[in-house]
Amino acid sequence: MLADIGVKRALKRGALVAAANWQVTAIQFLADTTFKMLLGVPIIGGVLLVVLVLGRELPEVLTGEVRESVTFVATALSAEPRALVAFVFAVAIVGLAGSAFMFLVKGGTVAVLARGEQQAVAVEDPPLHFEPFWTAACFSLERFRRGCGTFVRRYLRLGLILIAIYIVSGSAYLALLVGGQGGLAGGRFSVTLLAAFGSTVLVIWITLVNFFYLLMQMVIVVHDCSVRSAVPRVIGFLRAEPAVVFSVFGVVLLLVSGATIVSILATASLGVIAFVPVAGLAVVPLQLLAWLFRGLIFQYFGLGALCSYLALYRRFLAPGAEPARLGTAGAAAGRRMTSP
């Protein structure tokens, strides 16, 4: 069934499997929203701290663009070391706790989707009927809970590695900017070019890191293995299927970029409507609907991509597949995954 799967079939299969298990999309959206709300508490506290320390009015701090407000708050807190330390400490605590919660939820999500992709028939083959489509539906609270409990420690370990990579990458970027400002003789234009180049490299690097992180999560669940054991399996998978895997990655990246542009345009349009006296009353519910739709769509894109990678990985592990070189343990896991 998966012997001749390509980019189109993999994407279609991933989208259908994710749609059949729509509950995990809703759970991921709620978890992500909860994390952002918790992270917003110390940020709002930092804004209020600036108001109390500097004696400024609250509307003055929040006016203008978001970037200007953030710059204003950071500058104000840097002038008060104790306030800055307290703010950073609060954000770090909430960030680590929220990340641990997200890692916990992700274990159940990947476990459910891996099972759904495994048991689904050829749902990607036209025409689309409901009977084969529902063969991919396997969500249950017990399966989700069991997945959370089984993989939480390994996902926490993997997540801490990811956070460490983020910190090192951000520190290297800041060091590049600081060193460039002191070493470049071309003036402000050269510093701007260096900042643009560094930002581009950082975005590309973080995107590839997140891609590898997603594949690591998938392999850990498929083989029920440790983080260390998952690394060579992911590398072997990428070496064996580079064209189709990165093609799926590119298509998903284009979809996310397009959805982001549409979301920005929709937000700007709603902002224009807000200035109309009567029509502005309808902006709040429209903004809530847009926020809900955007959050669910982005979660669905990510989980659909995960299911597509699962389909490709099943072909990679299938008995007789040409590039499968995982050894005895990997082959056994592949037979378990592809068996009914």
C-alpha positions as CSV (number, residue, x, y, z in Angstrom):
1,M,0.0,0.0,0.0
2,L,2.8,2.4,0.8
3,A,5.4,1.1,-1.7
4,D,4.8,3.8,-4.2
5,I,3.8,6.7,-2.0
6,G,5.0,10.1,-3.1
7,V,4.7,13.7,-2.0
8,K,1.1,14.1,-3.1
9,R,-0.1,10.8,-1.6
10,A,1.9,11.4,1.6
11,L,0.4,14.9,2.1
12,K,-3.1,13.6,1.3
13,R,-2.8,10.7,3.7
14,G,-1.4,12.9,6.4
15,A,-4.2,15.4,6.0
16,L,-6.9,12.7,6.2
17,V,-5.4,10.9,9.2
18,A,-5.1,14.2,11.1
19,A,-8.7,15.1,10.1
20,A,-10.0,11.7,11.3
21,N,-8.4,12.3,14.7
22,W,-9.5,15.9,15.0
23,Q,-9.7,15.7,18.7
24,V,-5.9,15.9,19.1
25,T,-5.9,19.1,17.0
26,A,-8.4,20.7,19.4
27,I,-6.3,19.4,22.4
28,Q,-3.1,20.9,20.9
29,F,-4.8,24.2,20.3
30,L,-6.1,24.4,23.9
31,A,-2.7,23.4,25.3
32,D,-0.9,26.0,23.1
33,T,-3.5,28.7,24.1
34,T,-3.1,27.8,27.8
35,F,0.7,28.1,27.5
36,K,0.5,31.5,25.8
37,M,-2.0,32.8,28.4
38,L,0.3,31.6,31.2
39,L,3.3,33.2,29.6
40,G,1.3,36.5,29.2
41,V,1.0,36.8,33.0
42,P,4.6,37.7,33.7
43,I,4.7,39.8,30.6
44,I,1.7,41.9,31.7
45,G,3.3,42.0,35.1
46,G,6.5,43.4,33.6
47,V,4.5,46.1,31.9
48,L,2.8,47.0,35.2
49,L,6.2,46.9,36.9
50,V,7.4,49.5,34.4
51,V,4.4,51.7,35.2
52,L,5.1,51.5,38.9
53,V,8.9,52.0,38.7
54,L,8.8,54.9,36.2
55,G,5.5,56.4,37.2
56,R,4.2,56.3,33.6
57,E,0.6,56.0,32.6
58,L,-0.5,52.6,31.3
59,P,-1.8,53.9,27.9
60,E,1.6,55.5,27.3
61,V,3.4,52.2,27.6
62,L,0.9,50.3,25.4
63,T,0.6,52.8,22.6
64,G,2.4,52.4,19.3
65,E,3.6,49.2,17.7
66,V,4.3,46.1,19.6
67,R,8.0,46.2,18.9
68,E,8.2,49.8,20.3
69,S,6.3,48.8,23.4
70,V,8.6,45.7,24.0
71,T,11.7,47.9,23.4
72,F,10.4,50.5,25.9
73,V,9.7,47.9,28.6
74,A,13.1,46.2,28.1
75,T,14.9,49.5,28.3
76,A,13.1,50.5,31.4
77,L,13.7,47.2,33.2
78,S,17.4,47.3,32.2
79,A,17.7,50.5,34.2
80,E,16.4,48.6,37.3
81,P,18.6,45.5,37.7
82,R,16.5,43.9,40.4
83,A,13.2,44.5,38.5
84,L,14.8,43.0,35.4
85,V,16.1,39.9,37.3
86,A,12.6,39.4,38.8
87,F,11.0,39.7,35.4
88,V,13.4,37.3,33.7
89,F,13.0,34.8,36.6
90,A,9.2,34.9,36.4
91,V,9.2,34.4,32.6
92,A,11.7,31.6,32.9
93,I,9.6,29.7,35.5
94,V,6.4,30.1,33.5
95,G,8.2,29.2,30.3
96,L,9.7,26.0,31.7
97,A,6.5,24.9,33.3
98,G,4.4,25.6,30.2
99,S,7.0,23.8,28.0
100,A,6.8,20.8,30.3
101,F,3.0,20.8,29.9
102,M,3.3,21.0,26.1
103,F,5.8,18.2,26.0
104,L,3.4,16.1,28.1
105,V,0.5,16.8,25.7
106,K,2.6,16.1,22.7
107,G,3.4,12.6,23.8
108,G,-0.3,11.7,23.7
109,T,-0.8,13.5,20.4
110,V,2.0,11.7,18.6
111,A,1.0,8.3,20.1
112,V,-2.6,8.7,18.8
113,L,-1.6,9.9,15.3
114,A,1.0,7.1,15.0
115,R,-1.7,4.5,15.8
116,G,-4.2,6.1,13.5
117,E,-1.7,6.2,10.6
118,Q,-0.8,2.6,11.2
119,Q,-4.3,1.2,11.2
120,A,-5.7,3.4,8.4
121,V,-6.3,1.7,5.0
122,A,-5.4,3.5,1.7
123,V,-7.6,6.5,2.6
124,E,-5.6,8.6,0.2
125,D,-6.8,6.6,-2.8
126,P,-9.7,8.3,-4.7
127,P,-12.6,8.4,-4.5
128,L,-12.9,9.5,-0.9
129,H,-15.5,7.5,1.1
130,F,-16.4,7.8,4.8
131,E,-16.0,4.1,5.6
132,P,-12.2,3.9,4.8
133,F,-11.7,7.4,6.1
134,W,-12.9,6.4,9.6
135,T,-10.4,3.5,9.8
136,A,-7.8,6.2,10.7
137,A,-9.9,7.4,13.7
138,C,-8.5,5.9,16.8
139,F,-8.6,8.7,19.4
140,S,-9.7,7.8,22.9
141,L,-8.9,9.5,26.2
142,E,-7.3,6.3,27.5
143,R,-4.9,6.0,24.5
144,F,-4.1,9.7,24.8
145,R,-3.5,9.5,28.5
146,R,-1.3,6.4,28.1
147,G,0.8,8.1,25.4
148,C,1.3,11.1,27.7
149,G,2.5,9.0,30.6
150,T,4.7,6.7,28.5
151,F,6.7,9.3,26.6
152,V,6.7,12.3,29.0
153,R,10.2,11.7,30.4
154,R,11.8,11.2,27.0
155,Y,9.9,14.2,25.5
156,L,11.0,16.3,28.5
157,R,14.6,15.3,27.8
158,L,14.3,16.1,24.1
159,G,12.5,19.4,24.9
160,L,15.3,20.5,27.2
161,I,17.8,19.8,24.5
162,L,15.7,21.9,22.1
163,I,15.5,24.8,24.6
164,A,19.3,24.6,25.0
165,I,19.8,24.8,21.3
166,Y,17.5,27.8,21.2
167,I,19.5,29.6,23.9
168,V,22.8,28.8,22.3
169,S,21.5,30.0,18.9
170,G,20.1,33.2,20.3
171,S,23.3,33.9,22.2
172,A,25.4,33.4,19.1
173,Y,23.1,35.7,17.1
174,L,23.4,38.4,19.8
175,A,27.2,38.0,19.9
176,L,27.3,38.4,16.2
177,L,25.4,41.6,16.4
178,V,27.4,43.0,19.2
179,G,30.7,42.0,17.6
180,G,29.6,43.4,14.3
181,Q,28.7,46.8,15.7
182,G,32.2,47.1,17.2
183,G,34.1,45.6,14.3
184,L,32.4,46.9,11.1
185,A,33.7,50.1,9.6
186,G,31.0,50.6,7.0
187,G,28.7,52.4,9.3
188,R,25.0,51.8,10.0
189,F,24.3,50.3,6.6
190,S,26.8,47.5,7.2
191,V,25.4,46.8,10.6
192,T,21.9,46.6,9.1
193,L,23.1,44.1,6.5
194,L,24.8,42.0,9.1
195,A,21.6,42.0,11.2
196,A,19.5,41.0,8.2
197,F,21.9,38.2,7.3
198,G,22.1,36.9,10.8
199,S,18.4,37.0,11.2
200,T,17.9,35.0,8.0
201,V,20.4,32.4,9.0
202,L,18.9,32.1,12.5
203,V,15.4,31.6,11.1
204,I,16.6,28.9,8.6
205,W,18.5,27.2,11.4
206,I,15.6,27.2,13.9
207,T,13.3,25.9,11.2
208,L,15.6,23.0,10.4
209,V,16.0,22.3,14.1
210,N,12.2,22.2,14.6
211,F,11.9,19.9,11.6
212,F,14.5,17.5,13.1
213,Y,12.8,17.8,16.5
214,L,9.5,16.7,15.0
215,L,11.1,13.7,13.4
216,M,12.7,12.8,16.7
217,Q,9.3,12.9,18.4
218,M,7.9,10.6,15.7
219,V,10.7,8.0,15.9
220,I,10.6,7.9,19.7
221,V,7.0,6.9,19.6
222,V,7.3,4.5,16.7
223,H,10.2,2.5,18.2
224,D,9.4,3.3,21.9
225,C,13.1,4.1,22.2
226,S,15.3,6.6,23.9
227,V,16.4,10.0,22.6
228,R,19.9,8.8,21.9
229,S,18.6,5.7,20.0
230,A,16.3,7.9,17.9
231,V,19.1,10.1,16.5
232,P,20.7,7.5,14.1
233,R,17.2,6.3,13.0
234,V,16.2,9.9,12.0
235,I,19.5,10.4,10.2
236,G,19.1,7.1,8.4
237,F,15.6,8.1,7.4
238,L,16.7,11.4,6.0
239,R,19.6,9.8,4.1
240,A,17.3,7.2,2.6
241,E,14.4,9.5,1.6
242,P,15.8,13.0,1.3
243,A,13.9,14.1,-1.8
244,V,10.4,13.2,-0.8
245,V,10.8,14.1,2.9
246,F,12.2,17.6,2.2
247,S,9.6,18.0,-0.5
248,V,6.8,17.4,2.0
249,F,8.6,19.8,4.4
250,G,8.8,22.4,1.7
251,V,5.1,22.2,0.7
252,V,4.0,22.4,4.4
253,L,6.3,25.4,4.9
254,L,4.7,27.1,1.9
255,L,1.3,26.4,3.2
256,V,2.2,27.8,6.7
257,S,3.8,30.9,5.1
258,G,0.7,31.5,2.9
259,A,-1.6,31.0,5.9
260,T,0.5,33.5,7.9
261,I,0.3,36.1,5.1
262,V,-3.5,35.7,4.9
263,S,-3.8,35.9,8.6
264,I,-1.8,39.2,8.7
265,L,-3.9,40.7,5.9
266,A,-7.1,39.6,7.7
267,T,-5.9,41.2,10.9
268,A,-5.0,44.4,9.1
269,S,-8.5,44.5,7.5
270,L,-10.2,44.0,10.8
271,G,-8.1,46.8,12.2
272,V,-9.4,49.2,9.5
273,I,-13.0,48.2,10.2
274,A,-12.4,49.0,13.9
275,F,-12.2,52.7,13.1
276,V,-15.8,52.7,11.7
277,P,-18.1,53.8,14.6
278,V,-21.0,51.3,14.0
279,A,-19.2,48.5,12.2
280,G,-16.4,48.6,14.8
281,L,-18.7,46.8,17.2
282,A,-18.5,43.6,15.1
283,V,-14.7,43.6,15.2
284,V,-14.4,41.8,18.5
285,P,-16.3,38.6,17.6
286,L,-14.7,38.6,14.2
287,Q,-11.3,38.8,15.8
288,L,-12.2,36.0,18.1
289,L,-13.3,33.8,15.2
290,A,-10.2,34.7,13.2
291,W,-8.0,33.8,16.2
292,L,-9.8,30.5,16.7
293,F,-9.7,29.6,13.0
294,R,-6.0,30.6,12.7
295,G,-5.0,28.6,15.8
296,L,-6.8,25.5,14.6
297,I,-5.5,25.7,11.0
298,F,-1.9,26.1,12.1
299,Q,-2.2,23.1,14.5
300,Y,-3.8,21.1,11.8
301,F,-1.0,21.9,9.3
302,G,1.6,20.7,11.8
303,L,-0.2,17.5,12.7
304,G,-1.0,16.8,9.1
305,A,2.7,17.1,8.3
306,L,3.5,14.8,11.2
307,C,1.1,12.1,9.8
308,S,2.7,12.5,6.3
309,Y,6.2,11.9,7.8
310,L,4.7,8.8,9.6
311,A,3.5,7.5,6.3
312,L,6.9,8.0,4.7
313,Y,8.6,6.4,7.7
314,R,6.4,3.3,7.4
315,R,7.5,2.9,3.9
316,F,11.1,3.3,5.0
317,L,10.6,0.5,7.6
318,A,8.5,-1.8,5.4
319,P,9.9,-5.3,4.8
320,G,11.8,-5.3,1.6
321,A,12.1,-1.5,1.4
322,E,15.4,-0.8,-0.3
323,P,17.0,1.9,2.0
324,A,16.0,0.5,5.4
325,R,19.2,0.0,7.4
326,L,18.1,0.0,11.0
327,G,19.5,-3.3,12.2
328,T,17.7,-6.1,13.9
329,A,15.9,-3.9,16.5
330,G,14.8,-1.4,13.9
331,A,13.6,-4.1,11.5
332,A,11.6,-5.7,14.3
333,A,10.0,-2.4,15.2
334,G,9.2,-1.8,11.5
335,R,7.4,-5.2,11.3
336,R,5.4,-4.4,14.4
337,M,4.5,-1.0,13.0
338,T,3.4,-2.4,9.6
339,S,1.6,-5.4,11.0
340,P,-2.2,-5.3,11.4
